[in-house]
């Protein structure tokens, strides 16, 4: 036990504030037929413009385009994820092979969490 519960430093007193809560999250398969495994406030993930490009579409729009997207992926090879576009209704993602040529490549599984106002 860390001993932090019940002290003034406990995060439990702030959970649920708008700045401390994810606005959306998604876990999806990026290879083959792109499909959502589980999500919150993400209506669809579309395979956009070829291999390694995806668009996350939000059910409830973001308040502005100054939100943060944090993503990870699982893949046998090293894959880098980058955001390509931000709008209040969608975010574009691109996955690239980081071990050789940097070309777009589909990621097996992708997880993203979105924070903002």
N, CA, C and O atoms as a printed pandas DataFrame, in Angstrom:
     atom_number atom_name residue_name chain_id  residue_number  x_coord  y_coord  z_coord
0              1         N          UNK        A               1    0.834   -1.195    0.000
1              2        CA          UNK        A               1    0.000    0.000    0.000
2              3         C          UNK        A               1    0.864    1.239    0.000
3              4         O          UNK        A               1    1.908    1.290    0.651
4              5         N          UNK        A               2    0.421    2.223   -0.729
5              6        CA          UNK        A               2    1.206    3.443   -0.818
6              7         C          UNK        A               2    0.927    4.406    0.323
7              8         O          UNK        A               2    1.753    5.273    0.606
8              9         N          UNK        A               3   -0.190    4.280    0.971
9             10        CA          UNK        A               3   -0.527    5.186    2.052
10            11         C          UNK        A               3   -1.114    6.501    1.579
11            12         O          UNK        A               3   -1.345    7.400    2.387
12            13         N          UNK        A               4   -1.355    6.628    0.294
13            14        CA          UNK        A               4   -1.860    7.900   -0.236
14            15         C          UNK        A               4   -3.365    8.063   -0.048
15            16         O          UNK        A               4   -3.862    9.189   -0.029
16            17         N          UNK        A               5   -4.085    6.980    0.088
17            18        CA          UNK        A               5   -5.544    7.060    0.249
18            19         C          UNK        A               5   -5.866    7.729    1.572
19            20         O          UNK        A               5   -5.288    7.392    2.605
20            21         N          UNK        A               6   -6.777    8.664    1.538
21            22        CA          UNK        A               6   -7.189    9.369    2.739
22            23         C          UNK        A               6   -6.330   10.580    3.059
23            24         O          UNK        A               6   -6.547   11.230    4.081
24            25         N          UNK        A               7   -5.375   10.894    2.222
25            26        CA          UNK        A               7   -4.556   12.088    2.447
26            27         C          UNK        A               7   -5.003   13.191    1.498
27            28         O          UNK        A               7   -5.807   12.964    0.594
28            29         N          UNK        A               8   -4.477   14.369    1.715
29            30        CA          UNK        A               8   -4.841   15.500    0.856
30            31         C          UNK        A               8   -4.289   15.346   -0.554
31            32         O          UNK        A               8   -4.673   16.096   -1.452
32            33         N          UNK        A               9   -3.389   14.382   -0.761
33            34        CA          UNK        A               9   -2.797   14.168   -2.074
34            35         C          UNK        A               9   -3.563   13.146   -2.905
35            36         O          UNK        A               9   -3.149   12.837   -4.023
36            37         N          UNK        A              10   -4.650   12.623   -2.399
37            38        CA          UNK        A              10   -5.405   11.589   -3.094
38            39         C          UNK        A              10   -6.063   12.145   -4.350
39            40         O          UNK        A              10   -6.727   13.181   -4.294
40            41         N          UNK        A              11   -5.887   11.473   -5.475
41            42        CA          UNK        A              11   -6.522   11.867   -6.732
42            43         C          UNK        A              11   -8.021   11.598   -6.702
43            44         O          UNK        A              11   -8.751   12.138   -7.533
44            45         N          UNK        A              12   -8.499   10.780   -5.772
45            46        CA          UNK        A              12   -9.912   10.413   -5.763
46            47         C          UNK        A              12  -10.824   11.628   -5.616
47            48         O          UNK        A              12  -11.983   11.570   -6.027
48            49         N          UNK        A              13  -10.339   12.711   -5.050
49            50        CA          UNK        A              13  -11.180   13.886   -4.869
50            51         C          UNK        A              13  -11.367   14.685   -6.158
51            52         O          UNK        A              13  -12.238   15.553   -6.218
52            53         N          UNK        A              14  -10.560   14.407   -7.194
53            54        CA          UNK        A              14  -10.685   15.172   -8.431
54            55         C          UNK        A              14  -11.168   14.340   -9.608
55            56         O          UNK        A              14  -11.452   14.896  -10.668
56            57         N          UNK        A              15  -11.267   13.043   -9.457
57            58        CA          UNK        A              15  -11.737   12.217  -10.565
58            59         C          UNK        A              15  -13.143   12.649  -10.951
59            60         O          UNK        A              15  -14.013   12.824  -10.097
60            61         N          UNK        A              16  -13.348   12.815  -12.234
61            62        CA          UNK        A              16  -14.650   13.235  -12.728
62            63         C          UNK        A              16  -14.686   14.686  -13.162
63            64         O          UNK        A              16  -15.620   15.103  -13.847
64            65         N          UNK        A              17  -13.671   15.471  -12.771
65            66        CA          UNK        A              17  -13.621   16.843  -13.273
66            67         C          UNK        A              17  -13.382   16.784  -14.774
67            68         O          UNK        A              17  -12.746   15.851  -15.263
68            69         N          UNK        A              18  -13.877   17.752  -15.497
69            70        CA          UNK        A              18  -13.787   17.699  -16.958
70            71         C          UNK        A              18  -12.354   17.660  -17.466
71            72         O          UNK        A              18  -12.095   17.062  -18.511
72            73         N          UNK        A              19  -11.429   18.271  -16.768
73            74        CA          UNK        A              19  -10.048   18.254  -17.246
74            75         C          UNK        A              19   -9.301   16.986  -16.861
75            76         O          UNK        A              19   -8.198   16.747  -17.354
76            77         N          UNK        A              20   -9.882   16.173  -15.990
77            78        CA          UNK        A              20   -9.229   14.949  -15.525
78            79         C          UNK        A              20   -9.826   13.687  -16.136
79            80         O          UNK        A              20   -9.377   12.582  -15.832
80            81         N          UNK        A              21  -10.814   13.836  -16.979
81            82        CA          UNK        A              21  -11.553   12.692  -17.501
82            83         C          UNK        A              21  -11.386   12.588  -19.017
83            84         O          UNK        A              21  -11.449   13.592  -19.725
84            85         N          UNK        A              22  -11.177   11.387  -19.499
85            86        CA          UNK        A              22  -11.055   11.177  -20.940
86            87         C          UNK        A              22  -12.353   11.579  -21.635
87            88         O          UNK        A              22  -13.444   11.259  -21.164
88            89         N          UNK        A              23  -12.224   12.277  -22.748
89            90        CA          UNK        A              23  -13.387   12.672  -23.546
90            91         C          UNK        A              23  -13.801   11.552  -24.492
91            92         O          UNK        A              23  -14.957   11.465  -24.907
92            93         N          UNK        A              24  -12.839   10.698  -24.826
93            94        CA          UNK        A              24  -13.116    9.557  -25.701
94            95         C          UNK        A              24  -11.960    8.570  -25.567
95            96         O          UNK        A              24  -10.858    8.939  -25.161
96            97         N          UNK        A              25  -12.223    7.322  -25.912
97            98        CA          UNK        A              25  -11.168    6.316  -26.019
98            99         C          UNK        A              25  -11.636    5.224  -26.961
99           100         O          UNK        A              25  -12.835    5.030  -27.160
100          101         N          UNK        A              26  -10.678    4.514  -27.540
101          102        CA          UNK        A              26  -11.030    3.444  -28.477
102          103         C          UNK        A              26   -9.932    2.393  -28.502
103          104         O          UNK        A              26   -8.752    2.699  -28.332
104          105         N          UNK        A              27  -10.338    1.161  -28.713
105          106        CA          UNK        A              27   -9.443    0.023  -28.920
106          107         C          UNK        A              27   -9.936   -0.618  -30.214
107          108         O          UNK        A              27  -11.060   -1.115  -30.268
108          109         N          UNK        A              28   -9.094   -0.611  -31.270
109          110        CA          UNK        A              28   -9.571   -1.142  -32.548
110          111         C          UNK        A              28   -8.519   -1.983  -33.249
111          112         O          UNK        A              28   -7.322   -1.869  -32.987
112          113         N          UNK        A              29   -9.003   -2.833  -34.152
113          114        CA          UNK        A              29   -8.141   -3.638  -35.012
114          115         C          UNK        A              29   -7.832   -2.821  -36.255
115          116         O          UNK        A              29   -8.739   -2.317  -36.918
116          117         N          UNK        A              30   -6.543   -2.690  -36.569
117          118        CA          UNK        A              30   -6.155   -1.865  -37.696
118          119         C          UNK        A              30   -5.781   -2.633  -38.940
119          120         O          UNK        A              30   -5.608   -2.036  -40.003
120          121         N          UNK        A              31   -5.651   -3.943  -38.837
121          122        CA          UNK        A              31   -5.318   -4.763  -40.006
122          123         C          UNK        A              31   -6.581   -5.347  -40.609
123          124         O          UNK        A              31   -7.549   -5.628  -39.902
124          125         N          UNK        A              32   -6.563   -5.526  -41.921
125          126        CA          UNK        A              32   -7.728   -6.105  -42.593
126          127         C          UNK        A              32   -8.911   -5.161  -42.503
127          128         O          UNK        A              32   -8.784   -3.963  -42.753
128          129         N          UNK        A              33  -10.061   -5.710  -42.146
129          130        CA          UNK        A              33  -11.260   -4.890  -41.982
130          131         C          UNK        A              33  -11.165   -4.175  -40.638
131          132         O          UNK        A              33  -11.296   -4.805  -39.589
132          133         N          UNK        A              34  -10.940   -2.869  -40.664
133          134        CA          UNK        A              34  -10.811   -2.090  -39.437
134          135         C          UNK        A              34  -12.096   -2.207  -38.629
135          136         O          UNK        A              34  -13.186   -1.956  -39.143
136          137         N          UNK        A              35  -11.962   -2.591  -37.351
137          138        CA          UNK        A              35  -13.161   -2.731  -36.516
138          139         C          UNK        A              35  -12.853   -2.341  -35.074
139          140         O          UNK        A              35  -11.763   -2.592  -34.559
140          141         N          UNK        A              36  -13.844   -1.720  -34.438
141          142        CA          UNK        A              36  -13.729   -1.303  -33.042
142          143         C          UNK        A              36  -13.934   -2.516  -32.146
143          144         O          UNK        A              36  -14.907   -3.256  -32.295
144          145         N          UNK        A              37  -13.012   -2.709  -31.218
145          146        CA          UNK        A              37  -13.136   -3.770  -30.228
146          147         C          UNK        A              37  -13.921   -3.272  -29.019
147          148         O          UNK        A              37  -14.744   -4.000  -28.464
148          149         N          UNK        A              38  -13.665   -2.028  -28.613
149          150        CA          UNK        A              38  -14.393   -1.387  -27.516
150          151         C          UNK        A              38  -14.122    0.110  -27.610
151          152         O          UNK        A              38  -13.093    0.522  -28.145
152          153         N          UNK        A              39  -15.043    0.930  -27.090
153          154        CA          UNK        A              39  -14.840    2.375  -27.209
154          155         C          UNK        A              39  -15.767    3.150  -26.291
155          156         O          UNK        A              39  -16.724    2.610  -25.736
156          157         N          UNK        A              40  -15.457    4.431  -26.148
157          158        CA          UNK        A              40  -16.307    5.414  -25.490
158          159         C          UNK        A              40  -16.239    6.692  -26.316
159          160         O          UNK        A              40  -15.146    7.205  -26.555
160          161         N          UNK        A              41  -17.351    7.206  -26.748
161          162        CA          UNK        A              41  -17.497    8.435  -27.530
162          163         C          UNK        A              41  -16.784    8.382  -28.891
163          164         O          UNK        A              41  -16.466    9.428  -29.457
164          165         N          UNK        A              42  -16.536    7.197  -29.412
165          166        CA          UNK        A              42  -16.019    7.040  -30.770
166          167         C          UNK        A              42  -17.060    6.230  -31.535
167          168         O          UNK        A              42  -17.334    5.078  -31.201
168          169         N          UNK        A              43  -17.635    6.846  -32.567
169          170        CA          UNK        A              43  -18.710    6.176  -33.309
170          171         C          UNK        A              43  -18.157    5.170  -34.306
171          172         O          UNK        A              43  -18.664    4.054  -34.417
172          173         N          UNK        A              44  -17.114    5.568  -35.031
173          174        CA          UNK        A              44  -16.519    4.691  -36.035
174          175         C          UNK        A              44  -15.027    4.981  -36.156
175          176         O          UNK        A              44  -14.556    6.067  -35.817
176          177         N          UNK        A              45  -14.305    3.992  -36.644
177          178        CA          UNK        A              45  -12.920    4.163  -37.070
178          179         C          UNK        A              45  -12.899    3.740  -38.521
179          180         O          UNK        A              45  -13.246    2.604  -38.848
180          181         N          UNK        A              46  -12.495    4.645  -39.392
181          182        CA          UNK        A              46  -12.476    4.322  -40.810
182          183         C          UNK        A              46  -11.034    4.172  -41.298
183          184         O          UNK        A              46  -10.117    4.842  -40.821
184          185         N          UNK        A              47  -10.872    3.283  -42.250
185          186        CA          UNK        A              47   -9.591    3.097  -42.920
186          187         C          UNK        A              47   -9.525    4.207  -43.960
187          188         O          UNK        A              47  -10.242    4.171  -44.960
188          189         N          UNK        A              48   -8.673    5.184  -43.725
189          190        CA          UNK        A              48   -8.651    6.386  -44.558
190          191         C          UNK        A              48   -7.443    6.408  -45.469
191          192         O          UNK        A              48   -6.310    6.312  -44.996
192          193         N          UNK        A              49   -7.657    6.530  -46.739
193          194        CA          UNK        A              49   -6.590    6.761  -47.719
194          195         C          UNK        A              49   -5.483    5.723  -47.673
195          196         O          UNK        A              49   -4.303    6.073  -47.704
196          197         N          UNK        A              50   -5.844    4.470  -47.601
197          198        CA          UNK        A              50   -4.852    3.414  -47.745
198          199         C          UNK        A              50   -4.255    2.883  -46.464
199          200         O          UNK        A              50   -4.730    3.161  -45.363
200          201         N          UNK        A              51   -3.206    2.115  -46.636
201          202        CA          UNK        A              51   -2.551    1.409  -45.553
202          203         C          UNK        A              51   -2.051    2.338  -44.458
203          204         O          UNK        A              51   -1.414    3.354  -44.737
204          205         N          UNK        A              52   -2.345    1.981  -43.201
205          206        CA          UNK        A              52   -1.828    2.714  -42.058
206          207         C          UNK        A              52   -2.467    4.049  -41.762
207          208         O          UNK        A              52   -1.962    4.783  -40.913
208          209         N          UNK        A              53   -3.555    4.397  -42.423
209          210        CA          UNK        A              53   -4.237    5.671  -42.180
210          211         C          UNK        A              53   -5.639    5.396  -41.647
211          212         O          UNK        A              53   -6.391    4.609  -42.222
212          213         N          UNK        A              54   -5.976    6.048  -40.553
213          214        CA          UNK        A              54   -7.266    5.836  -39.897
214          215         C          UNK        A              54   -7.877    7.179  -39.520
215          216         O          UNK        A              54   -7.166    8.167  -39.333
216          217         N          UNK        A              55   -9.210    7.205  -39.410
217          218        CA          UNK        A              55   -9.915    8.375  -38.893
218          219         C          UNK        A              55  -10.809    7.932  -37.751
219          220         O          UNK        A              55  -11.640    7.039  -37.914
220          221         N          UNK        A              56  -10.634    8.570  -36.571
221          222        CA          UNK        A              56  -11.509    8.349  -35.422
222          223         C          UNK        A              56  -12.619    9.378  -35.488
223          224         O          UNK        A              56  -12.342   10.577  -35.529
224          225         N          UNK        A              57  -13.872    8.940  -35.499
225          226        CA          UNK        A              57  -15.026    9.843  -35.568
226          227         C          UNK        A              57  -15.730    9.858  -34.216
227          228         O          UNK        A              57  -16.057    8.804  -33.671
228          229         N          UNK        A              58  -15.963   11.060  -33.673
229          230        CA          UNK        A              58  -16.528   11.210  -32.335
230          231         C          UNK        A              58  -18.049   11.287  -32.365
231          232         O          UNK        A              58  -18.635   11.850  -33.290
232          233         N          UNK        A              59  -18.681   10.719  -31.347
233          234        CA          UNK        A              59  -20.131   10.814  -31.186
234          235         C          UNK        A              59  -20.481   12.229  -30.731
235          236         O          UNK        A              59  -21.291   12.907  -31.364
236          237         N          UNK        A              60  -19.870   12.671  -29.634
237          238        CA          UNK        A              60  -20.038   14.036  -29.137
238          239         C          UNK        A              60  -18.793   14.823  -29.524
239          240         O          UNK        A              60  -17.689   14.444  -29.133
240          241         N          UNK        A              61  -18.938   15.898  -30.274
241          242        CA          UNK        A              61  -17.762   16.653  -30.725
242          243         C          UNK        A              61  -16.934   17.199  -29.561
243          244         O          UNK        A              61  -17.449   17.437  -28.469
244          245         N          UNK        A              62  -15.651   17.389  -29.819
245          246        CA          UNK        A              62  -14.756   18.020  -28.850
246          247         C          UNK        A              62  -15.088   19.507  -28.781
247          248         O          UNK        A              62  -15.627   20.071  -29.733
248          249         N          UNK        A              63  -14.768   20.136  -27.659
249          250        CA          UNK        A              63  -15.071   21.562  -27.468
250          251         C          UNK        A              63  -14.257   22.447  -28.412
251          252         O          UNK        A              63  -14.718   23.511  -28.826
252          253         N          UNK        A              64  -13.043   21.999  -28.750
253          254        CA          UNK        A              64  -12.171   22.745  -29.656
254          255         C          UNK        A              64  -11.142   21.757  -30.214
255          256         O          UNK        A              64  -11.224   20.560  -29.942
256          257         N          UNK        A              65  -10.196   22.242  -30.978
257          258        CA          UNK        A              65   -9.199   21.347  -31.578
258          259         C          UNK        A              65   -7.897   21.289  -30.771
259          260         O          UNK        A              65   -6.879   20.810  -31.271
260          261         N          UNK        A              66   -7.927   21.768  -29.545
261          262        CA          UNK        A              66   -6.737   21.776  -28.693
262          263         C          UNK        A              66   -6.715   20.593  -27.736
263          264         O          UNK        A              66   -6.227   20.724  -26.614
264          265         N          UNK        A              67   -7.225   19.456  -28.148
265          266        CA          UNK        A              67   -7.234   18.268  -27.300
266          267         C          UNK        A              67   -5.969   17.441  -27.521
267          268         O          UNK        A              67   -5.197   17.696  -28.445
268          269         N          UNK        A              68   -5.775   16.456  -26.662
269          270        CA          UNK        A              68   -4.594   15.600  -26.700
270          271         C          UNK        A              68   -5.014   14.183  -27.044
271          272         O          UNK        A              68   -5.979   13.659  -26.488
272          273         N          UNK        A              69   -4.284   13.569  -27.962
273          274        CA          UNK        A              69   -4.531   12.185  -28.352
274          275         C          UNK        A              69   -3.295   11.362  -27.967
275          276         O          UNK        A              69   -2.182   11.664  -28.397
276          277         N          UNK        A              70   -3.501   10.329  -27.158
277          278        CA          UNK        A              70   -2.417    9.446  -26.744
278          279         C          UNK        A              70   -2.734    8.059  -27.286
279          280         O          UNK        A              70   -3.783    7.496  -26.974
280          281         N          UNK        A              71   -1.830    7.500  -28.102
281          282        CA          UNK        A              71   -2.087    6.209  -28.744
282          283         C          UNK        A              71   -0.936    5.237  -28.540
283          284         O          UNK        A              71    0.217    5.637  -28.381
284          285         N          UNK        A              72   -1.271    3.960  -28.549
285          286        CA          UNK        A              72   -0.289    2.884  -28.569
286          287         C          UNK        A              72   -0.786    1.845  -29.566
287          288         O          UNK        A              72   -1.947    1.872  -29.975
288          289         N          UNK        A              73    0.094    0.935  -29.951
289          290        CA          UNK        A              73   -0.329   -0.139  -30.832
290          291         C          UNK        A              73    0.478   -1.390  -30.556
291          292         O          UNK        A              73    1.574   -1.331  -29.999
292          293         N          UNK        A              74   -0.078   -2.523  -30.952
293          294        CA          UNK        A              74    0.652   -3.783  -30.844
294          295         C          UNK        A              74    0.925   -4.285  -32.247
295          296         O          UNK        A              74    0.040   -4.317  -33.102
296          297         N          UNK        A              75    2.154   -4.670  -32.461
297          298        CA          UNK        A              75    2.584   -5.112  -33.786
298          299         C          UNK        A              75    3.901   -5.842  -33.612
299          300         O          UNK        A              75    4.718   -5.435  -32.786
300          301         N          UNK        A              76    4.130   -6.898  -34.359
301          302        CA          UNK        A              76    5.420   -7.586  -34.242
302          303         C          UNK        A              76    6.611   -6.686  -34.565
303          304         O          UNK        A              76    7.661   -6.810  -33.935
304          305         N          UNK        A              77    6.469   -5.794  -35.524
305          306        CA          UNK        A              77    7.526   -4.853  -35.878
306          307         C          UNK        A              77    7.284   -3.538  -35.155
307          308         O          UNK        A              77    6.203   -3.326  -34.606
308          309         N          UNK        A              78    8.247   -2.678  -35.145
309          310        CA          UNK        A              78    8.090   -1.369  -34.509
310          311         C          UNK        A              78    7.209   -0.481  -35.376
311          312         O          UNK        A              78    7.463   -0.298  -36.567
312          313         N          UNK        A              79    6.186    0.057  -34.766
313          314        CA          UNK        A              79    5.243    0.932  -35.452
314          315         C          UNK        A              79    5.197    2.251  -34.695
315          316         O          UNK        A              79    5.117    2.259  -33.467
316          317         N          UNK        A              80    5.245    3.350  -35.408
317          318        CA          UNK        A              80    5.065    4.663  -34.806
318          319         C          UNK        A              80    3.718    5.222  -35.217
319          320         O          UNK        A              80    3.332    5.128  -36.382
320          321         N          UNK        A              81    3.000    5.805  -34.263
321          322        CA          UNK        A              81    1.699    6.414  -34.547
322          323         C          UNK        A              81    1.835    7.921  -34.462
323          324         O          UNK        A              81    2.525    8.441  -33.585
324          325         N          UNK        A              82    1.184    8.615  -35.365
325          326        CA          UNK        A              82    1.178   10.075  -35.338
326          327         C          UNK        A              82   -0.209   10.572  -35.688
327          328         O          UNK        A              82   -0.920    9.949  -36.475
328          329         N          UNK        A              83   -0.592   11.699  -35.101
329          330        CA          UNK        A              83   -1.859   12.317  -35.484
330          331         C          UNK        A              83   -1.610   13.124  -36.742
331          332         O          UNK        A              83   -0.593   13.806  -36.871
332          333         N          UNK        A              84   -2.550   13.038  -37.664
333          334        CA          UNK        A              84   -2.380   13.744  -38.931
334          335         C          UNK        A              84   -3.327   14.923  -39.081
335          336         O          UNK        A              84   -2.992   15.907  -39.740
336          337         N          UNK        A              85   -4.501   14.834  -38.476
337          338        CA          UNK        A              85   -5.467   15.934  -38.538
338          339         C          UNK        A              85   -6.255   16.003  -37.235
339          340         O          UNK        A              85   -6.487   14.986  -36.581
340          341         N          UNK        A              86   -6.662   17.212  -36.871
341          342        CA          UNK        A              86   -7.528   17.439  -35.714
342          343         C          UNK        A              86   -8.730   18.245  -36.168
343          344         O          UNK        A              86   -8.574   19.267  -36.837
344          345         N          UNK        A              87   -9.918   17.803  -35.814
345          346        CA          UNK        A              87  -11.111   18.630  -35.948
346          347         C          UNK        A              87  -11.951   18.342  -34.710
347          348         O          UNK        A              87  -11.595   17.472  -33.915
348          349         N          UNK        A              88  -13.035   19.040  -34.537
349          350        CA          UNK        A              88  -13.866   18.790  -33.358
350          351         C          UNK        A              88  -14.657   17.492  -33.487
351          352         O          UNK        A              88  -15.148   16.967  -32.487
352          353         N          UNK        A              89  -14.785   16.972  -34.700
353          354        CA          UNK        A              89  -15.583   15.764  -34.913
354          355         C          UNK        A              89  -14.768   14.518  -35.251
355          356         O          UNK        A              89  -15.310   13.413  -35.265
356          357         N          UNK        A              90  -13.463   14.684  -35.526
357          358        CA          UNK        A              90  -12.654   13.532  -35.932
358          359         C          UNK        A              90  -11.167   13.820  -35.755
359          360         O          UNK        A              90  -10.735   14.972  -35.706
360          361         N          UNK        A              91  -10.401   12.736  -35.660
361          362        CA          UNK        A              91   -8.941   12.828  -35.618
362          363         C          UNK        A              91   -8.365   11.826  -36.596
363          364         O          UNK        A              91   -8.808   10.678  -36.641
364          365         N          UNK        A              92   -7.393   12.240  -37.373
365          366        CA          UNK        A              92   -6.704   11.337  -38.280
366          367         C          UNK        A              92   -5.446   10.788  -37.636
367          368         O          UNK        A              92   -4.727   11.513  -36.949
368          369         N          UNK        A              93   -5.179    9.502  -37.857
369          370        CA          UNK        A              93   -3.980    8.832  -37.344
370          371         C          UNK        A              93   -3.247    8.168  -38.491
371          372         O          UNK        A              93   -3.866    7.731  -39.462
372          373         N          UNK        A              94   -1.938    8.093  -38.382
373          374        CA          UNK        A              94   -1.122    7.374  -39.357
374          375         C          UNK        A              94   -0.161    6.486  -38.591
375          376         O          UNK        A              94    0.484    6.940  -37.646
376          377         N          UNK        A              95   -0.056    5.212  -38.992
377          378        CA          UNK        A              95    0.923    4.309  -38.397
378          379         C          UNK        A              95    2.013    4.031  -39.423
379          380         O          UNK        A              95    1.740    3.764  -40.594
380          381         N          UNK        A              96    3.259    4.101  -38.951
381          382        CA          UNK        A              96    4.416    3.931  -39.841
382          383         C          UNK        A              96    5.371    2.888  -39.279
383          384         O          UNK        A              96    5.508    2.741  -38.064
384          385         N          UNK        A              97    6.029    2.168  -40.182
385          386        CA          UNK        A              97    7.074    1.228  -39.809
386          387         C          UNK        A              97    8.304    2.042  -39.430
387          388         O          UNK        A              97    8.814    2.808  -40.248
388          389         N          UNK        A              98    8.781    1.890  -38.216
389          390        CA          UNK        A              98    9.924    2.681  -37.760
390          391         C          UNK        A              98   11.244    1.927  -37.849
391          392         O          UNK        A              98   12.296    2.496  -37.555
392          393         N          UNK        A              99   11.212    0.651  -38.250
393          394        CA          UNK        A              99   12.448   -0.125  -38.290
394          395         C          UNK        A              99   13.178   -0.037  -39.618
395          396         O          UNK        A              99   14.370   -0.340  -39.683
396          397         N          UNK        A             100   12.492    0.371  -40.677
397          398        CA          UNK        A             100   13.192    0.402  -41.969
398          399         C          UNK        A             100   12.882    1.659  -42.762
399          400         O          UNK        A             100   13.615    2.645  -42.676
400          401         N          UNK        A             101   11.822    1.636  -43.518
401          402        CA          UNK        A             101   11.583    2.677  -44.509
402          403         C          UNK        A             101   10.638    3.788  -44.087
403          404         O          UNK        A             101   10.519    4.782  -44.803
404          405         N          UNK        A             102    9.970    3.662  -42.968
405          406        CA          UNK        A             102    9.046    4.693  -42.518
406          407         C          UNK        A             102    7.749    4.757  -43.295
407          408         O          UNK        A             102    6.985    5.711  -43.144
408          409         N          UNK        A             103    7.484    3.755  -44.129
409          410        CA          UNK        A             103    6.244    3.741  -44.908
410          411         C          UNK        A             103    5.052    3.425  -44.018
411          412         O          UNK        A             103    5.194    2.796  -42.970
412          413         N          UNK        A             104    3.883    3.867  -44.446
413          414        CA          UNK        A             104    2.661    3.542  -43.716
414          415         C          UNK        A             104    2.461    2.035  -43.687
415          416         O          UNK        A             104    2.708    1.340  -44.673
416          417         N          UNK        A             105    2.013    1.550  -42.550
417          418        CA          UNK        A             105    1.717    0.133  -42.405
418          419         C          UNK        A             105    0.588   -0.043  -41.404
419          420         O          UNK        A             105    0.508    0.697  -40.423
420          421         N          UNK        A             106   -0.271   -0.999  -41.635
421          422        CA          UNK        A             106   -1.379   -1.252  -40.715
422          423         C          UNK        A             106   -0.851   -1.797  -39.398
423          424         O          UNK        A             106    0.055   -2.631  -39.381
424          425         N          UNK        A             107   -1.416   -1.327  -38.299
425          426        CA          UNK        A             107   -1.096   -1.830  -36.965
426          427         C          UNK        A             107   -2.131   -2.888  -36.587
427          428         O          UNK        A             107   -3.307   -2.759  -36.925
428          429         N          UNK        A             108   -1.691   -3.931  -35.888
429          430        CA          UNK        A             108   -2.619   -4.995  -35.497
430          431         C          UNK        A             108   -3.738   -4.458  -34.621
431          432         O          UNK        A             108   -4.913   -4.562  -34.974
432          433         N          UNK        A             109   -3.378   -3.887  -33.485
433          434        CA          UNK        A             109   -4.344   -3.304  -32.558
434          435         C          UNK        A             109   -3.872   -1.915  -32.188
435          436         O          UNK        A             109   -2.681   -1.693  -31.969
436          437         N          UNK        A             110   -4.811   -0.975  -32.119
437          438        CA          UNK        A             110   -4.496    0.404  -31.757
438          439         C          UNK        A             110   -5.403    0.808  -30.602
439          440         O          UNK        A             110   -6.599    0.518  -30.608
440          441         N          UNK        A             111   -4.820    1.482  -29.608
441          442        CA          UNK        A             111   -5.611    2.034  -28.509
442          443         C          UNK        A             111   -5.315    3.530  -28.405
443          444         O          UNK        A             111   -4.159    3.947  -28.478
444          445         N          UNK        A             112   -6.358    4.325  -28.236
445          446        CA          UNK        A             112   -6.207    5.780  -28.133
446          447         C          UNK        A             112   -7.086    6.307  -27.003
447          448         O          UNK        A             112   -8.196    5.825  -26.779
448          449         N          UNK        A             113   -6.564    7.302  -26.301
449          450        CA          UNK        A             113   -7.318    8.035  -25.284
450          451         C          UNK        A             113   -7.229    9.504  -25.644
451          452         O          UNK        A             113   -6.159    9.998  -25.998
452          453         N          UNK        A             114   -8.360   10.209  -25.555
453          454        CA          UNK        A             114   -8.417   11.616  -25.941
454          455         C          UNK        A             114   -8.829   12.452  -24.724
455          456         O          UNK        A             114   -9.850   12.188  -24.087
456          457         N          UNK        A             115   -8.016   13.461  -24.419
457          458        CA          UNK        A             115   -8.287   14.386  -23.321
458          459         C          UNK        A             115   -8.446   15.793  -23.864
459          460         O          UNK        A             115   -7.792   16.157  -24.842
460          461         N          UNK        A             116   -9.308   16.591  -23.241
461          462        CA          UNK        A             116   -9.494   17.981  -23.652
462          463         C          UNK        A             116  -10.527   18.680  -22.801
463          464         O          UNK        A             116  -10.975   18.150  -21.784
464          465         N          UNK        A             117  -10.903   19.876  -23.223
465          466        CA          UNK        A             117  -11.918   20.657  -22.504
466          467         C          UNK        A             117  -13.292   20.074  -22.718
467          468         O          UNK        A             117  -14.273   20.597  -22.191
